[in-house]
Every structure is written in C-alpha cells, then in structure tokens.
Amino acid sequence: MTDEIVEEVRRAREAYAKQFNYDLRAIFADIKKRQADSGRELVSLPAKRIPPLTRTPSKR
C-alpha cells in the first residue's frame, strides 16, 4: 500500500536534491539563502532541558 502524499513528498525531495547534484552543502546554502530572502523574522529558542530520570529501588 502506497501513500500518495508520501510519494509526492519523496519525488519533490528527489528533484530538489538533484538540482544540487545531491551536494548537502549546496542544499544547505540554498535553504539558508531562501530563509534570508524570505524577509520573515527568524526566532531561535533555547533548548528545553529534560530533567534526568530518577530511579526507584526495585522491590525484589
């Protein structure tokens, strides 16, 4: 069973990567350029810290 939406996304991703000869640095540079050219305000949020799990003594 194939999902048409997933297949469409995969085709688009393949076509986009092929434009840059599958060069990840070139793809990243294009994404950063598009981001800068968008004119939108970019926001970086701090990472959320997850407290470590505390182990409870096992009942053996």
C-alpha positions, -999 to 999 in steps of 0.1 A, spaced: 0 0 0 15 33 -10 6 67 3 2 93 -25 12 122 -3 44 105 9 53 96 -27 47 132 -38 70 145 -10 97 119 -19 95 130 -56 98 166 -46 127 159 -23 145 139 -50 140 167 -76 153 193 -52 184 173 -43 191 165 -79 192 203 -87 223 205 -65 238 172 -76 230 158 -41 256 181 -26 244 186 10 265 218 14 249 233 -17 214 223 -5 220 238 30 234 271 14 202 273 -8 180 268 22 198 294 42 196 318 13 158 312 9 154 317 46 173 351 45 154 362 13 120 354 29 120 386 49 105 368 78 118 373 114 137 342 125 135 331 161 158 307 179 145 293 211 167 278 237 168 240 240 144 226 266 162 207 293 147 175 303 155 165 339 172 132 344 151 102 354 153 92 390 154 55 396 133 40 423 147 10 442 133 -23 428 112 -44 451 129 -78 450 
